[in-house]
Structures are given as structure tokens and as C-alpha cells.
Amino acid sequence: MQSLILAAVFAALMLAGFSASFAAALGFVWVDIVRPQHLAWSIINDAPLSFIAALATVGLFLIRDKKAPPKFSPILLLIILFGIWVTLTASLSDFPTQAWGKWDWASKVLMFAVLIPYIFRSRIQIEAFLLVMVFSASTILFSAGVKTILGGGGYCTLAVMGTGNTGLSESSTLAVVSVMLIPLIMFLMRHTVIFPRNLLTKGLFLGIIVIALATVVGTTARTGIIAVGVMCLISMLQSKKKLWWIAGLALAGIVVLNLDLSTTRWGNRMSTIETYNADQSAMGRIKVWEWTLDYVGSHPMGGGFDAYLHNRIIGIAPDGATIYLPEGQVGGKAFHSIYFEVLGEQGIVGFLMYFLMVGLALVKLLRLKAAWKDDPGMGWLAGLANAMMTSIFVILAGGSFVGIAYQPYLFYMLSLTVALDQYAARVMRDQSKAKGRAIP
């Protein structure tokens, strides 16, 4: 039955693309997040759904979408240049099998990111993208959140829909994505035009937020509590009711400090934040980061995807000494940070391109918020810009301790920034034309 339902959802999205080409792109987003081919036992199991959805998206867009394409953006140019650069570094990698394996899925993320502003151009289309993104992730969050509420959970032990230790099946990634979705869910709850704005809709979105927070607790990933803290801090700074935020956070802090959580899995895991120097996992990451700086010093172009295999680090001894694999064996400890992941794999040039993209997007979102926050008809755009800024900052903070540099969520935000900016530009042009016609 599960296989049949997953196959039916995929088929429905592809068929809907013949009526509205952007629906096929929504199918790609759903496949990219849920990975139904890995959840199904038959029919679509191990089928190339990403390739099929991508082919349908591009084909239907070229055939059916007759609208004038939006202007090209510096952010899109940087994504393309970054895609070329990661291809170059992969071709020069000392570990071609691993490098091209990661390139295979990372390049698809970059290519789809370039297409997003050309496909999702109206308010309805942009909201549909956000809804599919939230609901797709929620199918994974639901199993994790409910298990946590019922008393399960634990680092690397929280069973979720999915396989392996990749994507949302990995605890730290799941925690970061759970938090970065919350500002977007809050935006949808306040400004949705696809769903009726009533108590049922509000209850639906609030329920997803509760599930997301429960998932963060269930993963017991330290990255999750950092992401939640950053989200609350930024939301407080953006809010007009800062005193309420300060009072609420202070009350929550008092409650937590007076609870004995040391006997719980979550409390035991969080306590290692203060004693990171005694935690072999944390110290192992620091050793990898130190190695990365030395490696880039002698290899400024980086080492291509999975360059961490050069470090041969497998752990930290009780006395603090680094444990290495024997000379000649391939392996090592992963970067566990988007900053060191990009730096080690793509070198200084790739690092600058990557974070220039992010910086440009944040500046653009800040300007969009300032430009439209007082416009009664465009308040939703300012609200979305605000939510997307918060989500990006959550990814940047949580990503400090988990390697999600090429996961789609940040690139979704970058591309939607371009789509939102292009939409605002069209509104301004239409307003200028209307004023021009009003002049006698």
C-alpha cells in the first residue's frame, strides 16, 4: 500500500505538470526531499525518479510556459559558476569515485536552483513551492516527532522514514531542517492564499511546528538546540514586541535551569556542550577543522568532493592524541561543518563564491523587507523575506556543526530570493505603468 500511495503521488504531480508546468517542478521538490524510491518496496523502488521529474520539469517548461523569462541575477550567475567550479575540482580529485558520486547529486541541486526563478514566478507558485517543501519534510518529521512525544528518540537512534545516514535520515541534518522550516511555516500560517485562513488551517500549521520541535528534542543533536537558540534570537530582534520575547525566553530559561534533566537522554547529550573538550566526537571535529586549514594552505583549490578522506583521522584517544588510519588506507573523519566542508573541498575560490551567494541573498531579502513592509498589498512579500532571512541564518548557525553545504534547503532559499525579487520588480513595473496611464 505504501508503494502504491507513493507512486500515485508522483504520477499525480507529473500529470498535473501538463496543466501547469510548475507542478512537475513541485514533483521534483517532493522527490528531492522525501526520496520515495527508497521508501517504496515495489513499483517505484530504486527508479530514477529525480531524473524523470527533472526531465518532465524542463520539457514541460520549454513547451508550455510562454511567459517572458525573468532577468538574470548575480546570485544565479554565482550558482552556475560554483557548479562549474565543483565540476573542475571533482575532475582533479584524488578520490574520483567518491568525488563523482557526490557530484552526481550535488550538481542536480545546483541545476534545479538555477531553474527555480524561471518556474516559480507568481505568488501562488511561490507559496505552492513552500507548501510542498514543508509538507514533504513533514512526512519525515511526523514519524520522528510522534516517536519522541511517545517517549522514544535519541542521538542516531531516532527511527525516521528513510534509509541510511544521509539527508533527513541523519539526526543533525534533521534537527537543523526542522528548525529552519518553522519561520516558513509561521509565514504560511499568517499569509497563505492557497489554504483558507481559519482555525483548522492554523491548527494544521501549529501542529507541524509542535512536531518539528519534538523532532529536535528527539534527535538530541546539539546542533538542534543551537539552531533553536539562533531562531529565537533573530525572531526577537525582528519583533516589535521585544519585551514579550525577553520575558518568554527568561521564563523558559528559569524553568529549564530548575529542572533536573541530567537523567534524560536529551539532558545528558546537551551537557556535553559545556564539556566539549572531554567529548571525543567534538574534539574529533576540531582536529578535522585544524587539518582542513593546513590542507587548504597547501592546496588552495581544495581537494574536490569528499576531500576529508585525505585526513585519515578516525578518532581521539583518551589522552587527547589523534588516532589515524594506517598509512596507505583511504578514510577519515568528515568535515561536520558547511564552512570547512566548502573550504576543504572547493578551496578558497569556491568558499568565496559560496558565501558571496549567501551574502547577496541576505542583503536582497533585507532590502525587500524594508521596501515593502508598509505596503498593505505586499505585506506578505516582506513577511516572506523576513522568514527566509531567519531560515538562512538558522542553516548557517546549525551548519557550523553538520556538513549540509550542498543539501537543497539553502539553495532553495537562495533561488526563492531571486524569484521574490523578480516578482517585486514586476509589481513595481506594473505600478509605474498604471501611474503613467493615469497622467492626463
Disulfide bonds with the S-S distance in Angstrom:
none
